[in-house]
Amino acid sequence: MSADAVRHEFAVDGRTVVAYEAGAGLDAASVLLWSGGTPHTGVPLAPHAAWARAHHVRLISVARPGFGGSEPRAGRSVADAAADLLAVADALDVDRFALAGYSGGGPHALAAAALAGERALGAVAFASPAPCTGEESWFAGMHDPAALRSAQRGRAARETWGETADFDPGQFTADDWAALQNELAAVGEDAGRGGAAEQGGGIDDDVAFVSPWGVDLERITAPVHLVHGDEDRIIPMRHAHLLAAQCPQAEVHLRAGRGHVGVLRIWAEDVERMLR
């Protein structure tokens, strides 16, 4: 994580929402709202903060309800949690911004772009799931979709499933593991801390993903970049194409030989392309 990140707490609809700022500060040329994966702490990763400083970007990371000290929100949709991103932008007097999200943060970054209208300059989603179609094909290619299948039966069923579930290392490719042991070690470390301290955030994320998102992605007017590894075993690359079908502004960028984590190996180049 980044030691120089500034922590904020905001009251949003009677809940506490935690956010962090890092990077170039108030005189930055650009603002990037970041939505982390499932789980996450909300604290900007040190490599992200260093990149933001070097590229004169003000990086704002928001912890979703149930993660990183942000209070849970019962029955939240993707749009509900995405609205917290916009509320934080308002609280920090940010008018226009770009958005980025990884994995479970991808839907929330895209939903926030749809809700923000012309305030959103662009969005990039890495390894993001698409809105659930309710069809069996939506799960096709997932190494272990048991968590999401249980979430279809409601929050209680997803919670019960999690009580006995074990981590399956097979969901990651050899490329994923190599990345986690090297340049993307911070991603795994943040997920570990986030999972240990979460307050039901992972359960609520899964239920939100397989429920109506509460927002029409066709409303996005800014450029959208969907970045996906073609060997992703957690969220198969088909989801990038499903998302593109709902986002008229979207471009799909497939990363050959990359899995769910490895897709972030050149994340900075993808964000810079979107910002341009």
N, C-alpha and C positions, 0 to 999 in steps of 0.2 A: 504494500500500500504506500501512498504518498504521505510522508511525514509533514509536509508543508501545506496540506489541505486545510481549508477553513471550514469548520463545521457550523451548520445552521439548524435551528429548529423553528418550524413555522406551524401555526394553527390553521388547519384546512378543514372546514366543515366540522369543527369540534375535535379533530384528531391532530396528533403531533406527526408532522412529516419532517424527516431528517434529510438534509441535502448537504453537499460539500462543493467547495470551489477550489480549483487549482489552476495552474497555468499562468497566463500572462496578466491576469487581473483586469481592473476596470478599463484600462486603456487598450484592451485587445482589439484587434481588427475584426475578429469573428467570435461568435459564441456557439459552443457545442453542448447540447443537452445529451447526457449519456444515460442509458438504461441498462443495468447489468443483467447477467444471466440468472438462472435459478439453480442454486441460491446465490446471494451476493450480500455484501455488507453496505454498499453504497459509497464506500471510500474509494476515491480515484486510485487506480493502480499506478505505481511509481512510473512505469514506462509511459503511461498515458499522460501523466502530469508533465513529465520531461518533454514529451513531444509537444504538448500544448504550449509550454514556455518557449520552445524553440521556434514554433510556428505562429507565435503571437495570437494564440487562441485562449479564450476564457472557457475553461472546462467546468461544467456544472453537472454533478452526478446526484441523482435522486434515488433514495431507497424506497422501494415499493412497500405498501402496507404489509406488515408482518416480517419485514427484514430491516436490519440495521438500526433498530430503534424507532422506526416509523410504526405507528400504532396500526394493528390489524383493522380491516374494514370488512365486516360480515357481508357475504354474498356479492363481493365486488366483481365487476366485469372488467374486461381489458380496458374499455373506455373509462371506467371509474378510476383505475390506477393511472391511466395516461393523463387524466385531468390533473393529477398531482404535479406532473411535469410542468404544465402550463401555470398552475398556481404558484409554483416556485419561481418560474420566470417572472410572473407578475410581482411577486414579493421582492425580487432582486432588481426590479425596474429594467428588465430585459424586454425589448420590443420584438426584435427579429432574431432568429436563431436557426441553426441546423440541428438535426437530431441523429443519434446513432444508438443502436441497440444490438446486443448479442444474445442469441439463443432465446431464453424466456423474456429477455428485454426487447427482442425484435418486434413482437406484436405491439408492445406499449409505445415504442418509438414511432411505429407506423400509425397507430391510432392517434397519437398526439399530433402527428403531422396532419392528419385528416381534420382533427378538431381545431387546429391552429389557423387553418386557412392561409392567408397571404403572409402571416407571421413566419411560417416555416419556409426556410430557404432551400431545404433539401433534407433527405433522409437516407441513411444506409442501414440495412438490417443484415446481420451476419447469422447464418444458420437458424433462421427464424421459422417457427411453425406457421402454417397458414390457418385461416379460419376452418374449424372442423365442419366437414360436409355431412357427417353422420353416416357416411358410407364406409364399408370395410377397406376400400382402397386408400382411405386417408391414413390408415395405419401401416400400409404396405411398405416393407423395407425397414421398419423400425426393429432394432435388435430385441428390445423388450418393451412393448407398449403397455405392460400391465398397469402401470401407474395411471396412465391416461384412460385406459379402459375402465378402471375402477372409478375414476373421476366422473365418467359419464353417468354413473349411478348416484352421484351426489357427493357432497362433502364428507358425510359420515363414512361412506364406503371407501373413499380415498384415504381417509384418516385410518380406518381399520387396516387397509392394505399396507400402509406405511409402518404399522406397528411390528410387522414381521418381515418386512422386505430387507434384503441384503443388497449391498452394492455389487454390481456385476461388471467386472473389469472388461468383459468382452464388448461392451458398448463403445469402447474407444479403439481406434486403429493403432497400429504400430507408429504411424506418423503422429497421432494424437499424443501418445505416451512420450515420444521423443520431444515433442514441443513442450509438454508439461515439465519435463526434466531439464529443459534448457530455457529458451527465450520466453516461453509462456508460463513459467513457474508461478508467476504472480497471479495468474488466472485461477490455477488450482488452489493456491493458498487462500485467496479471497473466498472461493466457493466453500472451502473447508471451514473458515471462520464464520461465514454467513450461515451455513447449515447448522453449525453448533449453537448459534445464538438466535435462530429465527423463531418467530412466534406464529407458526402456521402459514408462513408466507408461501412455502413450496406447495402445500395442499391447495391454497387459494389460487395460486398460479395455474395449477393443472386443471382445476375446475373451471377457471375462466377460459382457458384455451379451448376446452371442448364444449363450451356454452356459447351462445351468441355474444359476439364481441361488443355489441352496442354502438357500433360506428360503421359508416360506409366508407371503405377505403377508396372508392371512386371519387370521393371529395378531395383527395390529395391533389393539389395543383403544382406542387414543387417536384423537382426531379427525385426519383427514388432509385437507389441501387440495392439490388438483392444479391448478396454475396454468399455462395454456398459451396461446400466441398462435395465433389461427386462421389466420395466414399463415406459420407456421413451416415453413421449407423443409428444415431439418435433421432435426428430429424432429416429424413432422406431428401435428396435434392429435388424430388418431385414437388415438394412444398414451395420451392422458389417459383416454379412455374405456375402453381396454383395461385400464389400471391400475385404474380405478374398479370394473370388473367383478370384480377380485380383492381389492379392499379394501372390506369392508362399511361401514367408517366414512368412506369418501372422499366429498368434494364436489369437483366439477369447476368451475373458474372460468376461463372462456374470455375472452381479451382480444382484442377486435375490432381488426383492423388491425395487430396486433403480430406480429413474427417471433421468431426464436430468442433474440435479444439484447433486443429491445424489450420483451419480456414482463417484463423486470426494471425497467422505468421506474417502477413503483409497488410495487416489491418490499417496501418497509417497511410499506405498508398491508396487504399480504398476510400478512406475518409477524405484525404486530400483531393482525390478525383471528384468526390461529391461536392466538396466545398468550392471547387473551381466551376 
